[in-house]
Amino acid sequence: MICHIIFNIDATSNARIELRFEEFDVEFERSCSYDRLIFTDDYNSTAFCGYGLPLKSSDNRQSNLFSFQATQPTINRTYIVSPQGSLTIQFITDIAYMERGFILHADVKCSKSQIENSLMNEKLFCANKIKKIIRADCSGKNYILSSGYPYSNHEHCSITFKPFKGRRAVFSVTIIYFELEEGAYCKRDKLEILDGNERNILCGFISKYGRKGVKFFGNVTNLYLKKPYTTSTGKDLIFKFRSDNSQFHRGFRFHVKMLCSSDADNR
């Protein structure tokens, strides 16, 4: 069994998440390679398994989630995380033993202004044969498009950004991270991005140093993470993701925004 819960926190908001285990009983293995509860953001990851440890009556400390070294959490201790990007909670089990499981309380701490800012972000999860159409406008909303973390085999999804009738759309696309299975001509796992009649196909890895020779929005260029690229056709923008039945990797995350300025150029 695999399940995901995603908390989408704007990294610039200084919001935090407080986590507390009421119960924890998951099959134990020293490296948590059997059953495990995994917490990840864009830069950090940690996993828990085994039995929850008792909290000493004199111990009222709070712990940073990603600085915690042990694999067994302490029951009723508060773990703090200020995620860099979205916080993904993933529970994975194998086919062997079953234990009681866990009860986890999560509390997002942020100000009123942070809540108002979060309304300008919408999370889109591309997995499980999802086919979705987004009517994008010029409100400035930022769409956060991502696969599973990691994604699964046999994924197939489609997300279409469609401008309102009568508008000529210019979309800004920023790649936050990108890690898919590498393959000749992207015949294994791939992400297709269609901009009008233009077809862009991406697979493999894009590192922090960029990737050379990638055809993207009409240009063969060095493709970099966290750099905005803009479309030019003024038509629908479509993301299509497929994975085969072999390897799987971290996946991808894009930020997509519709621009209304007529002078938006490819950068």
DOFIKE-524002 format. One record per residue (C-alpha): z, y, x. Coordinates in steps of 0.5 Angstrom, whole numbers, padded with zeros to 4 digits, always signed. Each point is the difference from the previous one (the first is absolute). Example, Ala and Ser with C-alpha at 12.3 -4.5 7.8 and 13.67 -1.06 7.14 Angstrom:
<pts>
+0016-0009+0025;-0002+0007+0002;
</pts>
This chain:
<pts>
+0000+0000+0000;-0002+0007+0002;+0002+0006-0003;+0000+0008+0001;+0004+0006-0002;-0003+0007+0003;+0004+0006+0001;-0005+0006+0001;+0004+0005+0004;-0003+0006+0002;+0002+0000+0008;+0000+0008+0000;+0005+0000-0006;+0006-0002+0004;+0002-0005-0006;+0004-0006+0002;+0001-0007-0004;+0007-0003+0000;+0000-0008+0000;+0006-0004-0002;+0000-0008-0001;+0005-0002-0005;-0002-0007+0001;-0004-0004+0006;-0002-0007+0001;-0007-0002+0003;-0002-0006+0004;+0003+0001+0007;-0004+0000+0006;+0001+0003+0007;-0006+0004+0000;-0001+0001-0008;-0007-0004+0000;+0002-0004-0006;+0002+0004-0006;+0001+0007+0001;+0001+0007-0003;-0004+0005+0005;+0001+0008+0000;-0006+0004+0003;-0003+0007+0000;-0006+0003+0004;+0004-0001+0007;+0006-0005-0001;+0002-0007-0003;+0006-0004+0000;+0001-0007-0004;+0006-0003-0003;+0002-0007-0002;+0006-0005+0000;+0007+0002-0003;+0003+0007-0002;+0006+0001+0005;+0006+0003-0003;+0002+0007+0001;+0006+0002+0003;+0005+0004-0004;+0001+0005+0006;-0008+0001+0001;-0003+0005-0005;-0006+0002+0005;-0007+0001-0002;-0005-0003+0004;-0007+0002+0002;-0005-0006-0003;-0005+0000+0006;+0006+0000+0005;+0004-0006-0003;-0001-0006+0005;+0003-0006-0003;-0005-0004-0005;+0006-0001-0005;+0002+0007-0004;+0007+0002-0002;+0002-0001-0007;+0001+0007-0004;-0001+0004+0007;-0005+0006-0001;-0006+0000+0004;-0004+0006+0001;-0007+0001+0001;-0005+0007+0000;-0007-0004+0000;-0005+0003+0004;-0006-0001-0006;+0002-0005-0005;+0006-0005+0000;-0003-0007-0002;+0005-0006-0001;-0003-0007+0000;+0003-0006-0002;-0003-0007+0003;+0002-0007-0001;-0003-0007+0002;+0000-0006-0003;+0006-0003+0002;+0007+0002-0002;+0002+0004-0005;+0007+0005+0000;+0003+0004-0005;-0004+0006+0002;+0002+0008+0000;+0002+0006-0004;-0002+0006+0004;+0002+0007-0003;-0005+0006+0002;+0002+0007-0001;-0005+0006+0002;+0003+0006+0002;-0004+0007+0000;+0000+0007-0003;-0003+0002-0006;-0006+0004+0004;-0001-0007+0004;-0001-0003-0007;-0005+0005-0002;-0004-0001+0006;+0000-0008-0001;-0003+0001-0006;-0006+0003+0004;-0001-0007+0003;-0002-0006-0004;+0000-0007+0003;-0006-0005-0001;+0001-0007+0002;-0006-0004+0002;+0001-0007-0001;+0000-0006-0005;-0007+0001-0003;+0002+0007-0002;-0006+0004-0003;+0002+0007-0001;-0004+0007-0002;+0004+0007+0002;-0003+0006-0003;+0002+0005+0006;+0000+0007-0001;+0002+0006+0004;+0007+0000-0001;+0001-0001+0007;+0003-0007-0001;+0001-0005+0006;-0002-0007-0002;+0003-0005+0005;-0004-0006+0000;+0002-0006+0003;+0000-0008+0001;+0005-0005+0000;+0005+0000+0006;-0003-0004+0003;-0005-0002-0005;-0002-0007-0003;-0005-0005+0000;-0006+0001-0005;+0002+0007-0002;-0006+0003-0004;+0001+0007-0003;-0004+0007-0001;+0003+0007-0001;-0005+0005-0002;+0001+0008+0000;-0004+0003-0005;+0000+0008-0001;+0000+0003-0007;-0007+0001-0003;-0004+0006+0003;+0004+0000+0006;-0003-0001+0007;+0006-0004+0004;+0001+0001+0007;+0006-0005+0002;+0004+0000+0006;+0002-0006+0003;+0005-0002+0006;+0002-0006+0003;+0007-0001+0001;-0001-0007+0003;-0005-0006+0000;+0001-0007+0002;-0005-0005-0003;-0002-0007+0002;-0006+0001+0005;-0007-0003-0001;-0007+0000+0002;-0003+0005-0005;+0006+0000-0004;-0001-0006-0003;+0007-0002-0001;+0005+0005-0002;-0003+0007-0001;+0001+0006-0004;-0006+0004-0003;+0000+0007-0001;-0006+0002-0005;-0002+0008+0000;-0006+0000-0005;-0005-0004+0003;+0003+0000+0007;+0004-0007+0002;+0005+0000+0005;+0003-0006+0003;+0007-0001+0004;+0003-0006+0003;+0004-0001+0006;+0006+0005+0003;+0000+0007+0001;+0005+0002+0005;+0003+0007+0001;-0005+0001+0005;-0006-0001-0005;-0006-0004+0000;-0006+0001+0002;-0007-0001-0003;+0002-0001-0007;-0005+0003-0006;+0004+0004-0004;-0002+0005-0006;-0007+0000+0004;+0002+0001+0007;+0001-0004+0006;+0006+0002+0003;+0007-0001+0003;+0004-0002-0006;+0008+0003+0000;+0006-0002-0003;+0003+0006-0004;-0006+0005+0000;-0003+0002-0006;-0008-0002-0001;-0004+0003-0006;-0005-0003-0005;-0006+0004-0001;-0004-0003-0006;+0004+0003-0005;+0000-0007-0004;+0005-0006-0001;+0004-0002+0005;+0001-0008+0000;+0005-0004+0004;-0001-0008+0000;+0004-0004+0004;-0001-0008+0001;+0004-0005+0004;-0002-0007+0001;+0004-0006+0001;+0002+0000+0008;+0004+0005+0003;+0003+0006-0003;+0003+0007+0004;+0004+0006-0002;-0005+0003-0004;-0002+0007-0002;+0002+0007-0002;-0004+0006-0002;+0002+0007-0003;-0006+0002-0005;+0000+0007-0003;-0006+0003-0004;-0002+0007+0003;-0003+0006-0004;-0002+0004+0006;-0007+0001+0000;+0000+0001+0008;+0004-0007+0001;-0004-0003+0006;+0000-0006+0004;+0005+0000+0006;
</pts>
